[in-house]
Amino acid sequence: MLKKNEAVMWAFTANGIVLHNTARARFIELDEVGERIWSYVDGSHSAEQILEKLRALRPELAEGTLDTVLADLEGGEFIEP
């Protein structure tokens, strides 16, 4: 199950969401789809479950977008696997 790093703060913007990893001084801005993915990173969803939810909403973007966003979130230590 994927969960948010406790050192991350976030704020909604007109175009999505901005995350700040306070422990690593890293920022990332996510668009609307990335924001939706972030909302499912809650400790009760696996990557596969998030993919299924994303497919229901945006099938044309689902797999590639999820892989990219999760790689960015993991690389910046915004999430914990």
C-alpha positions as CSV (number, residue, x, y, z in Angstrom):
1,M,0.0,0.0,0.0
2,L,1.2,3.5,-0.9
3,K,1.1,6.3,1.7
4,K,2.1,9.9,1.9
5,N,5.4,10.8,3.6
6,E,4.6,12.5,6.8
7,A,7.1,15.3,6.0
8,V,5.0,16.4,3.0
9,M,2.8,19.4,3.0
10,W,0.5,20.3,0.1
11,A,-1.6,23.1,-1.2
12,F,-4.2,23.2,-4.0
13,T,-3.7,25.5,-6.9
14,A,-5.8,26.6,-9.8
15,N,-4.1,23.9,-12.0
16,G,-3.7,21.0,-9.5
17,I,-1.6,20.7,-6.4
18,V,1.8,21.6,-5.1
19,L,3.7,19.3,-2.7
20,H,6.6,20.2,-0.5
21,N,8.8,17.6,1.2
22,T,9.9,19.6,4.2
23,A,12.6,17.1,5.2
24,R,14.3,17.1,1.8
25,A,13.4,20.7,0.6
26,R,11.8,19.3,-2.5
27,F,8.8,20.6,-4.4
28,I,6.6,19.1,-7.1
29,E,3.6,20.5,-8.9
30,L,0.9,18.0,-10.1
31,D,-1.8,18.6,-12.6
32,E,-5.4,17.5,-12.2
33,V,-4.7,13.8,-12.9
34,G,-1.6,13.9,-10.6
35,E,-3.8,15.5,-7.9
36,R,-6.3,12.6,-8.2
37,I,-3.5,10.1,-7.9
38,W,-2.2,11.9,-4.8
39,S,-5.6,11.7,-3.3
40,Y,-5.5,7.9,-3.6
41,V,-2.1,7.6,-1.9
42,D,-3.7,7.2,1.5
43,G,-2.2,4.0,2.9
44,S,-5.2,1.9,1.8
45,H,-4.6,1.7,-2.0
46,S,-1.9,-0.2,-3.9
47,A,-0.6,1.0,-7.2
48,E,-2.8,-1.5,-8.9
49,Q,-5.9,-0.3,-7.1
50,I,-5.0,3.3,-8.0
51,L,-4.6,2.3,-11.7
52,E,-8.1,0.8,-11.7
53,K,-9.6,3.9,-10.3
54,L,-7.7,6.1,-12.8
55,R,-8.8,3.8,-15.7
56,A,-12.4,4.4,-14.6
57,L,-11.9,8.1,-14.9
58,R,-9.4,8.6,-17.7
59,P,-8.7,5.3,-19.5
60,E,-6.6,7.0,-22.2
61,L,-4.1,8.4,-19.6
62,A,-4.2,5.7,-16.9
63,E,-1.1,3.5,-17.0
64,G,1.6,5.8,-18.5
65,T,0.5,8.7,-16.3
66,L,0.3,6.6,-13.2
67,D,3.8,5.2,-13.7
68,T,5.3,8.7,-14.4
69,V,3.6,10.3,-11.4
70,L,4.5,7.5,-9.0
71,A,8.1,7.6,-10.2
72,D,8.2,11.4,-9.6
73,L,6.6,11.0,-6.1
74,E,8.9,8.2,-5.1
75,G,12.0,9.9,-6.5
76,G,11.3,13.0,-4.5
77,E,10.4,11.0,-1.4
78,F,6.8,12.4,-1.4
79,I,5.4,8.8,-0.8
80,E,6.4,5.7,1.0
81,P,5.8,2.3,-0.6
